[in-house]
Amino acid sequence: MKAKACLSFLLFLAVFVLIFVLWHMDDLEGRPKKSGGDFLLARLHNLKLEAGVVGQVVDHLNGSYSAVFSLLWEGDAQVEVTLVHPGEAISVLNRLNREQPDRIYFKSLFRSGSLSETTLCDVCLRPTQQPQCNYTDLRTGEPWFCYKPKSLSCDTRINHYMGGSKENLLNANEDKLFQRGVNLKVSIQASGPATVTVLPQKEGQLKVKSRTVTSGPSGYYYQGVWRALGGTTVREFNESAISQCLKGKAVHMNGDSTVRQWFEFLNAALPDLKEFDLHSPKQAGPYISLDYANNILLTSRFHGPPIRIVVVSTSELRYIANELDGLIGGPNTVVIFGIWAHFGTFPMEIYIRRLQSIRRAVVRLLDRAPDTLVVIRTGNPKDLNLFVSLTNSDWHSLQCNKVLRAMFKGLNVHLIDAWEMTLAHHLPHNLHPPPPIIKNMINHLLSYICPVKGS
């Protein structure tokens, strides 16, 4: 089955502040769907103005959907709706995460002298007659196991790496639910006009804030610049301003490769920031950069397993919570973390447990040094094909973002909404967002570190 939409945009203008869009989904045979559950994204944009904002999609559970947009700039605004997955595909993804969490599998090499052996490893190994080595972290309680080598002890494990992926995971006809250009991240065309023109507000005209009607977006783009709605005022930083902002600061980044992008951006932006060669494996790190003249320290380290990238030495496998516990903290310490992309094959309970250990460490850090700045990067939408959908879907990433927000709600931490910053932009989605989006993320980050007085 594939899902397609007979999309008719009905545009309602509410006091020139909000726009409401309605549409209905059909199945392959053109029959109206009578149930909800489809995963759709909505965006309002103007390419000429380099403007864009995310819409809030509402599932009416009967095959019809609506989206609410904030009208945040004058001029034309084009409605864009994307079907990421039909509901039937989401059911498959949820089943795979329950029944096949090891469809991406990991290995470790064990070595002692001339003897070496490789075995499978994971958060939870399928039971066999082969004994297991327990590498559960004693401080965080994070579990990790490997099958014990036949001739070597568990103490001889020297590395961690992704072993590969299982194939033939789908049942009959389920592959039809993941067809690019058909029902996998496909734009839905409107059957009528899909553009609204926002006129300048007339003097004395009543204006209602969008957040009185909906939770509203976290921000929007205008002239290619991200403008946050609520929280700190985001401003642009050139090379000199970045250096001045980070002067005297120690910035510690922990997480996956989407966090490493920020380290790489700052490394390239500051000519006096020199990376120290730790002979670390490319992509995995750890990395350290120093600017002696301005007393700037930048570090970047990957989170603990599961890690899908290059081979990582076991001595460099560090959990974020343990890294945070090793920091003194204070007004000149910035802590950044983002963790999501490597958990796409696991039940959400695995991700929740990891965030719980990180949250406890953040609480301890803020208790001993309440003026430490903690910034969290959310996950972002990405380019999808069949393999990526089955192992790291946007659906799972969105659920991770919801859990992340709930987990850290009420703590003195700040979020960079990478999801909306990627979705609202006109550039194609990518696991690693392109430079213009990263630049806006860095501007947002630096605006937290060096806020405008009074903001």
C-alpha distance (Angstrom), angle and dihedral (degrees) to the residues before:
residue distance angle dihedral
M1 . . .
K2 3.75 . .
A3 3.75 128.1 .
K4 3.74 122.4 -134.0
A5 3.76 129.9 171.5
C6 3.71 131.8 -127.6
L7 3.77 89.7 -152.4
S8 3.73 121.9 -163.1
F9 3.78 115.5 172.2
L10 3.78 112.8 -145.3
L11 3.77 106.6 -168.9
F12 3.77 119.9 -155.1
L13 3.78 118.3 -178.6
A14 3.81 113.2 -150.4
V15 3.80 110.5 -160.8
F16 3.82 88.6 -42.7
V17 3.80 90.9 -71.4
L18 3.80 107.2 87.5
I19 3.77 135.8 34.1
F20 3.80 123.4 -158.3
V21 3.80 121.2 -154.8
L22 3.82 124.7 -168.2
W23 3.82 129.4 -166.3
H24 3.79 141.1 162.5
M25 3.80 129.6 -140.4
D26 3.81 125.3 -132.9
D27 3.80 128.9 -166.4
L28 3.81 126.9 -125.3
E29 3.77 93.4 -78.8
G30 3.78 92.0 51.5
R31 3.79 94.2 -106.2
P32 3.82 115.9 142.2
K33 3.78 112.0 -106.0
K34 3.78 113.9 -121.1
S35 3.80 97.9 -162.0
G36 3.79 135.4 56.9
G37 3.78 132.3 -140.6
D38 3.81 99.5 110.9
F39 3.80 116.5 138.2
L40 3.79 110.1 -127.2
L41 3.78 133.9 168.7
A42 3.78 125.5 -155.2
R43 3.78 131.3 -161.2
L44 3.81 136.5 176.0
H45 3.80 113.3 -153.2
N46 3.78 149.5 160.6
L47 3.79 113.2 -158.1
K48 3.82 94.7 -165.3
L49 3.80 91.1 55.3
E50 3.82 91.4 38.3
A51 3.78 85.5 -128.2
G52 3.78 127.7 147.4
V53 3.78 142.1 156.4
V54 3.80 134.0 -178.2
G55 3.79 120.3 -116.2
Q56 3.78 126.3 -139.8
V57 3.81 109.4 -118.2
V58 3.81 118.1 -148.3
D59 3.82 119.8 -160.9
H60 3.81 110.5 -149.0
L61 3.84 90.1 -167.4
N62 3.80 93.0 -127.9
G63 3.80 101.5 84.1
S64 3.79 94.0 -83.0
Y65 3.78 126.8 103.3
S66 3.77 137.6 -175.4
A67 3.76 134.6 -162.9
V68 3.78 130.6 -155.2
F69 3.79 120.2 -150.2
S70 3.77 131.1 -171.6
L71 3.80 112.2 -131.9
L72 3.77 102.0 -136.2
W73 3.80 105.7 161.3
E74 3.79 137.4 42.1
G75 3.79 118.1 -111.2
D76 3.78 134.8 38.5
A77 3.79 122.0 -13.5
Q78 3.80 123.1 -169.8
V79 3.81 120.8 -150.6
E80 3.80 115.1 -135.8
V81 3.80 123.6 -174.8
T82 3.82 122.0 -174.3
L83 3.77 127.2 -165.8
V84 3.81 105.2 -144.6
H85 3.81 97.4 173.7
P86 3.80 134.4 -10.8
G87 3.78 113.6 -124.2
E88 3.80 90.8 -104.6
A89 3.82 89.8 60.8
I90 3.80 91.7 50.3
S91 3.80 89.0 55.2
V92 3.81 88.2 55.7
L93 3.81 92.2 49.2
N94 3.79 91.9 50.1
R95 3.82 90.7 48.7
L96 3.81 92.0 50.6
N97 3.80 92.2 50.8
R98 3.79 89.8 52.7
E99 3.80 98.9 41.4
Q100 3.83 104.6 25.3
P101 3.83 107.8 32.6
D102 3.81 88.1 143.6
R103 3.81 95.3 58.7
I104 3.80 84.4 113.3
Y105 3.78 102.6 49.6
F106 3.80 132.6 -166.0
K107 3.77 135.4 -148.0
S108 3.78 140.0 -164.4
L109 3.78 131.5 -156.2
F110 3.79 118.0 -133.0
R111 3.80 118.4 -161.4
S112 3.78 138.2 175.8
G113 3.78 118.3 167.3
S114 3.80 108.3 -49.3
L115 3.80 93.3 -16.3
S116 3.80 120.5 94.5
E117 3.77 135.9 164.6
T118 3.80 136.8 174.3
T119 3.80 125.0 -143.6
L120 3.80 138.4 176.2
C121 3.81 119.9 -95.5
D122 3.80 135.9 -172.4
V123 3.78 146.6 143.3
C124 3.78 88.0 -89.2
L125 3.79 121.8 10.7
R126 3.77 123.2 -151.5
P127 3.82 109.6 -106.7
T128 3.80 116.2 -100.7
Q129 3.78 136.2 152.1
Q130 3.81 88.7 -92.6
P131 3.84 114.5 100.2
Q132 3.80 118.5 -119.2
C133 3.78 134.0 -132.4
N134 3.80 113.1 -134.3
Y135 3.82 113.4 -142.0
T136 3.80 96.5 168.9
D137 3.80 108.0 154.6
L138 3.80 108.8 -110.2
R139 3.82 94.9 -146.9
T140 3.80 103.0 41.8
G141 3.79 99.3 25.7
E142 3.82 89.8 -130.7
P143 3.83 107.1 158.3
W144 3.79 125.8 -133.2
F145 3.78 128.3 161.5
C146 3.80 139.4 -176.3
Y147 3.76 130.2 -170.4
K148 3.78 107.1 -103.7
P149 3.80 115.4 -107.9
K150 3.78 114.2 -113.2
S151 3.81 95.8 -126.9
L152 3.81 104.5 23.2
S153 3.78 137.3 62.9
C154 3.80 125.5 -112.0
D155 3.83 89.0 -109.6
T156 3.81 91.7 69.0
R157 3.84 96.0 70.9
I158 3.80 108.6 126.4
N159 3.82 108.2 172.2
H160 3.80 150.0 11.3
Y161 3.78 129.3 -138.8
M162 3.79 144.2 152.3
G163 3.78 109.3 -89.9
G164 3.79 99.4 -165.8
S165 3.77 142.1 -86.6
K166 3.78 136.3 -78.0
E167 3.78 120.3 -114.9
N168 3.81 135.1 -150.8
L169 3.78 93.2 41.8
L170 3.79 97.8 147.0
N171 3.76 128.7 84.4
A172 3.80 123.0 -130.9
N173 3.81 113.5 -48.2
E174 3.83 93.4 -4.1
D175 3.81 90.4 115.4
K176 3.83 86.9 67.8
L177 3.78 87.5 68.9
F178 3.82 91.0 65.3
Q179 3.81 105.6 52.0
R180 3.77 118.6 142.5
G181 3.78 111.7 -129.5
V182 3.79 91.0 18.7
N183 3.79 112.7 56.8
L184 3.80 105.1 -20.7
K185 3.79 113.8 91.2
V186 3.78 92.4 -34.0
S187 3.80 125.5 159.9
I188 3.79 114.2 -118.0
Q189 3.76 113.9 -135.5
A190 3.79 119.4 -138.1
S191 3.79 119.9 -122.1
G192 3.79 89.4 -145.0
P193 3.82 140.4 15.4
A194 3.80 113.4 -29.2
T195 3.79 99.1 -179.3
V196 3.77 130.6 90.0
T197 3.79 126.7 -170.3
V198 3.79 115.9 -141.4
L199 3.80 111.4 -149.5
P200 3.81 124.8 -153.6
Q201 3.77 112.4 -88.1
K202 3.79 113.3 -100.8
E203 3.76 120.3 -125.7
G204 3.79 111.4 -89.0
Q205 3.80 93.2 12.3
L206 3.79 114.3 145.3
K207 3.80 112.8 -111.7
V208 3.78 123.2 -162.6
K209 3.78 119.8 -161.1
S210 3.80 113.0 -120.5
R211 3.79 93.3 -131.4
T212 3.80 90.0 68.5
V213 3.80 87.4 66.9
T214 3.80 104.0 32.2
S215 3.76 138.7 6.9
G216 3.78 86.8 -100.6
P217 3.79 132.0 -150.2
S218 3.79 122.6 -61.3
G219 3.79 90.3 -126.3
Y220 3.79 145.7 -38.9
Y221 3.79 142.0 -132.7
Y222 3.77 123.9 -110.0
Q223 3.81 121.6 172.5
G224 3.79 86.7 -6.3
V225 3.80 93.7 -60.1
W226 3.79 123.3 117.0
R227 3.78 113.9 -125.8
A228 3.79 115.1 -167.0
L229 3.80 119.4 -141.8
G230 3.76 107.6 -141.9
G231 3.78 127.0 -2.5
T232 3.77 121.8 47.2
T233 3.81 124.0 2.3
V234 3.80 108.8 -108.5
R235 3.78 114.4 -137.2
E236 3.79 133.1 177.1
F237 3.80 121.0 -101.5
N238 3.78 125.0 -156.0
E239 3.80 123.7 -162.8
S240 3.80 94.2 -83.6
A241 3.80 93.3 46.0
I242 3.82 92.0 49.7
S243 3.78 91.0 52.3
Q244 3.79 92.3 47.5
C245 3.80 92.2 47.2
L246 3.81 94.0 51.0
K247 3.79 95.0 41.8
G248 3.80 109.7 131.4
K249 3.80 92.1 5.2
A250 3.79 132.4 128.3
V251 3.81 109.2 -151.7
H252 3.80 116.3 -166.8
M253 3.80 118.2 -168.2
N254 3.79 122.0 -168.3
G255 3.77 129.4 175.4
D256 3.77 141.0 54.8
S257 3.80 134.3 -27.3
T258 3.81 92.4 -75.7
V259 3.81 87.5 65.1
R260 3.80 90.4 44.5
Q261 3.82 86.4 60.6
W262 3.79 88.5 67.6
F263 3.80 91.2 51.6
E264 3.81 90.3 49.9
F265 3.81 92.0 47.8
L266 3.80 93.2 52.6
N267 3.80 91.2 44.2
A268 3.80 89.9 55.6
A269 3.81 94.6 41.6
L270 3.80 97.3 53.8
P271 3.82 114.1 59.5
D272 3.82 92.8 -168.1
L273 3.82 92.0 53.5
K274 3.80 105.9 96.5
E275 3.78 122.5 -168.0
F276 3.79 114.5 -133.0
D277 3.80 112.2 -134.5
L278 3.78 107.2 -121.5
H279 3.82 90.7 167.3
S280 3.79 86.7 -119.8
P281 3.80 119.6 166.1
K282 3.79 112.8 -93.9
Q283 3.84 111.6 -94.9
A284 3.81 94.9 8.7
G285 3.78 102.2 66.9
P286 2.95 143.0 149.0
Y287 3.80 97.4 -146.8
I288 3.80 133.3 -172.9
S289 3.80 127.8 -172.1
L290 3.80 127.1 -177.0
D291 3.77 136.1 -165.8
Y292 3.80 103.2 -168.7
A293 3.79 95.6 -175.9
N294 3.80 93.3 56.1
N295 3.80 96.5 29.8
I296 3.82 93.7 -121.9
L297 3.80 121.6 157.6
L298 3.79 121.3 -170.6
T299 3.80 123.3 -177.0
S300 3.79 132.3 177.2
R301 3.79 127.8 -171.9
F302 3.79 133.9 170.6
H303 3.79 119.7 -117.2
G304 3.80 121.9 -109.8
P305 3.81 124.0 -85.1
P306 2.96 138.8 -22.0
I307 3.82 89.5 70.4
R308 3.79 119.4 160.2
I309 3.80 100.2 -172.9
V310 3.81 130.6 83.6
V311 3.79 126.4 -30.4
V312 3.80 111.0 -65.5
S313 3.80 124.9 -162.0
T314 3.79 113.3 -119.8
S315 3.81 88.2 -126.6
E316 3.81 88.2 64.3
L317 3.81 96.6 48.8
R318 3.80 102.2 111.8
Y319 3.79 128.5 167.8
I320 3.80 115.7 -135.0
A321 3.82 92.4 -125.7
N322 3.80 91.6 57.0
E323 3.80 91.2 48.0
L324 3.81 90.8 52.5
D325 3.80 90.7 49.4
G326 3.81 88.1 57.1
L327 3.81 93.4 59.1
I328 3.80 124.4 92.8
G329 3.80 91.6 -156.2
G330 3.78 127.3 -163.9
P331 3.82 141.3 146.2
N332 3.81 92.9 -51.4
T333 3.80 95.2 49.2
V334 3.81 122.2 93.2
V335 3.79 119.4 -170.9
I336 3.80 119.4 -163.8
F337 3.76 127.4 179.2
G338 3.77 140.0 165.8
I339 3.79 126.0 176.1
W340 3.81 125.1 170.3
A341 3.81 116.6 92.1
H342 3.82 97.8 80.1
F343 3.81 95.8 51.6
G344 3.81 97.9 66.3
T345 3.81 96.5 112.7
F346 3.80 97.8 48.1
P347 3.80 133.3 87.0
M348 3.79 111.0 -99.5
E349 3.81 90.2 -109.3
I350 3.82 89.0 73.4
Y351 3.79 91.7 54.9
I352 3.80 92.4 44.0
R353 3.79 91.4 53.7
R354 3.82 91.2 51.4
L355 3.80 92.0 50.1
Q356 3.80 91.0 48.0
S357 3.81 91.4 58.5
I358 3.82 90.7 46.9
R359 3.79 91.7 47.8
R360 3.81 91.7 53.1
A361 3.81 89.3 51.4
V362 3.82 91.4 48.9
V363 3.80 90.0 51.5
R364 3.82 90.6 50.7
L365 3.81 90.9 48.2
L366 3.80 93.6 49.9
D367 3.80 91.1 45.1
R368 3.80 92.8 57.3
A369 3.81 95.8 34.3
P370 3.83 110.5 18.9
D371 3.81 93.2 175.2
T372 3.82 92.2 64.0
L373 3.80 111.6 117.6
V374 3.82 113.5 -129.5
V375 3.81 119.0 -169.8
I376 3.81 124.2 -177.6
R377 3.80 125.4 -160.0
T378 3.80 116.5 -148.1
G379 3.80 124.7 -145.9
N380 3.80 121.4 -92.2
P381 3.82 137.3 -146.2
K382 3.78 116.2 -94.8
D383 3.79 143.1 -168.4
L384 3.80 108.5 -75.6
N385 3.78 134.3 -150.1
L386 3.79 128.2 157.9
F387 3.81 95.5 -82.0
V388 3.81 95.2 46.3
S389 3.80 90.9 45.2
L390 3.80 91.1 54.7
T391 3.81 95.5 45.3
N392 3.81 107.8 27.6
S393 3.78 109.6 11.2
D394 3.79 125.2 179.3
W395 3.79 86.3 -124.5
H396 3.81 91.4 62.1
S397 3.82 91.3 43.6
L398 3.80 90.7 54.0
Q399 3.81 91.0 50.9
C400 3.81 88.8 50.1
N401 3.81 89.5 53.1
K402 3.80 91.3 52.3
V403 3.80 91.2 50.3
L404 3.82 90.9 46.2
R405 3.81 92.7 53.5
A406 3.79 92.6 47.1
M407 3.81 92.8 46.5
F408 3.80 95.7 54.0
K409 3.79 98.6 34.3
G410 3.78 111.1 128.8
L411 3.81 95.8 22.0
N412 3.79 122.8 112.0
V413 3.80 93.6 -106.1
H414 3.80 133.2 119.1
L415 3.79 129.2 -134.0
I416 3.78 130.0 -144.2
D417 3.81 103.2 -154.1
A418 3.79 98.3 -141.9
W419 3.80 89.8 166.9
E420 3.80 95.0 63.0
M421 3.80 93.9 34.2
T422 3.82 88.8 58.4
L423 3.80 97.7 38.0
A424 3.83 94.8 48.0
H425 3.83 92.8 50.3
H426 3.80 122.6 91.1
L427 3.83 94.8 -131.7
P428 3.83 118.9 97.1
H429 3.78 118.5 -90.0
N430 3.78 115.9 -96.9
L431 3.80 134.7 172.6
H432 3.80 84.7 -123.4
P433 3.82 105.3 40.6
P434 3.82 114.9 -134.0
P435 3.84 123.0 -100.8
P436 3.84 98.8 -90.6
I437 3.80 90.2 57.9
I438 3.80 93.0 43.5
K439 3.81 89.7 50.9
N440 3.80 89.8 55.2
M441 3.80 90.4 47.9
I442 3.80 90.4 52.2
N443 3.82 90.5 49.1
H444 3.81 88.1 52.8
L445 3.81 91.5 47.7
L446 3.81 93.2 48.6
S447 3.80 90.0 47.5
Y448 3.80 87.6 60.9
I449 3.81 91.4 47.7
C450 3.81 94.0 45.1
P451 3.79 107.1 21.8
V452 3.77 124.3 -172.8
K453 3.78 108.1 -98.5
G454 3.77 110.0 -95.2
S455 3.83 95.0 16.6
